[in-house]
Amino acid sequence: MPITLKNCEAPISTLDYDEFTKIIGSTPSEYFRNFYITNNGGTINDSTTESNAFLLNSFLSIKNGEITIEDTYKQLIKGEPELINLVPFAYDDCGNMFVLSARNKDLGLIYLWLTDERDLVFLSSSFEEFLAQLEQ
């Protein structure tokens, strides 16, 4: 079953997305692009939150929201410089951040940044795989 988001921010254009890729210094997969052009963040359906493998709560918006990926990224690397080029795109109820690697060594991989433990945990080989795991 595809993921349904609610409370999405105003849609972004392809130009907005292109600006975003310049800010993060990387071009995420076409799947990531299509997801954000369609959704631009939002809260995951409550029934899905309780049953998904990662307990993901919400996706951050690229633009037009109170809490954007760019703002969250800047705050994250200010406190944790080792997370440079790991782009936060979602979070869980405990404040842990789901991040997309924009690093050359592991480009496109998805990790969970455990904020209390200050630990990075591998989750998926791609954004597409990550969403498929959520949809199970």
C-alpha positions in Angstrom: 0.0 0.0 0.0 1.5 3.4 -1.0 2.3 5.8 1.8 -0.3 8.5 2.3 0.9 11.8 3.7 -1.3 14.5 5.3 -0.6 18.1 6.2 1.8 18.5 3.3 3.3 21.9 2.6 2.5 23.9 -0.6 3.9 22.0 -3.6 7.3 22.8 -4.9 8.3 23.3 -8.5 11.1 21.5 -10.4 13.0 24.8 -10.1 12.6 24.7 -6.3 13.9 21.1 -6.4 16.9 22.1 -8.5 17.8 24.8 -6.0 17.5 22.3 -3.2 20.0 19.9 -5.0 22.5 22.8 -5.3 22.1 23.6 -1.6 22.9 20.0 -0.6 25.6 19.6 -3.3 24.1 16.4 -4.6 21.3 15.1 -6.9 19.3 12.4 -5.1 17.5 9.7 -7.1 14.6 10.4 -9.4 12.4 8.5 -6.9 13.3 11.0 -4.2 12.6 13.8 -6.6 9.2 12.5 -7.6 8.3 11.8 -4.0 9.0 15.4 -3.0 7.5 17.0 -6.1 4.3 15.1 -5.2 4.4 15.5 -1.4 6.8 18.2 -0.2 6.9 16.7 3.3 3.9 15.9 5.5 2.8 13.7 8.3 2.5 10.0 7.8 -0.9 8.4 8.3 -1.3 7.5 12.0 -2.1 3.8 11.3 1.0 3.6 9.2 3.1 5.2 11.9 2.2 2.6 14.4 2.9 -0.3 12.1 5.9 0.8 10.0 9.2 -0.8 10.7 10.9 2.5 11.5 8.2 4.3 13.5 8.6 7.2 11.1 6.3 10.1 11.9 6.8 12.9 9.4 8.7 13.9 6.3 10.4 17.4 6.3 9.5 19.8 3.5 12.0 21.1 1.0 10.4 24.6 1.0 7.4 26.4 2.2 7.3 24.9 5.7 8.1 25.9 9.2 10.7 23.2 9.4 12.5 22.6 6.2 15.2 20.1 5.2 17.7 22.9 4.7 17.1 24.5 8.1 17.2 21.1 9.8 20.4 20.2 8.0 22.1 23.5 9.0 21.1 22.9 12.7 22.2 19.3 12.6 25.7 19.9 11.2 26.2 22.8 13.5 25.9 20.4 16.5 27.2 17.3 14.8 29.8 18.3 12.1 30.5 14.6 11.3 27.0 14.6 9.7 28.0 16.9 6.8 26.5 15.6 3.6 23.9 13.5 5.4 20.6 15.2 4.5 17.7 14.9 7.0 14.4 14.2 5.3 12.2 12.7 8.1 12.0 12.1 11.8 10.4 9.8 14.3 8.5 10.4 17.5 11.7 10.3 19.5 13.4 13.1 17.6 15.7 10.7 15.6 16.4 11.8 12.1 16.2 9.8 8.9 19.1 11.0 6.6 20.0 10.5 3.0 23.7 10.3 2.2 25.0 12.9 -0.3 28.6 11.6 0.4 30.5 10.0 -2.5 31.4 6.9 -0.5 27.8 5.9 0.2 25.6 8.2 -2.1 21.9 7.5 -1.8 22.0 5.2 1.3 19.5 5.9 4.0 20.5 6.0 7.7 18.9 6.8 11.0 20.7 9.3 13.2 19.9 8.3 16.8 20.2 11.7 18.5 20.5 10.5 22.1 23.1 7.9 21.3 24.8 10.0 18.6 24.9 6.9 16.4 24.3 6.4 12.7 22.5 3.2 11.8 22.2 1.9 8.2 18.6 1.3 7.1 18.3 1.0 3.3 20.3 1.0 0.1 18.0 3.6 -1.6 15.1 5.9 -1.0 12.9 3.7 -3.1 13.8 0.6 -0.9 13.3 2.7 2.2 9.7 3.6 1.1 9.0 0.0 0.1 10.0 -1.0 3.7 7.6 1.6 5.1 4.8 0.4 2.9 5.0 -3.2 4.2 
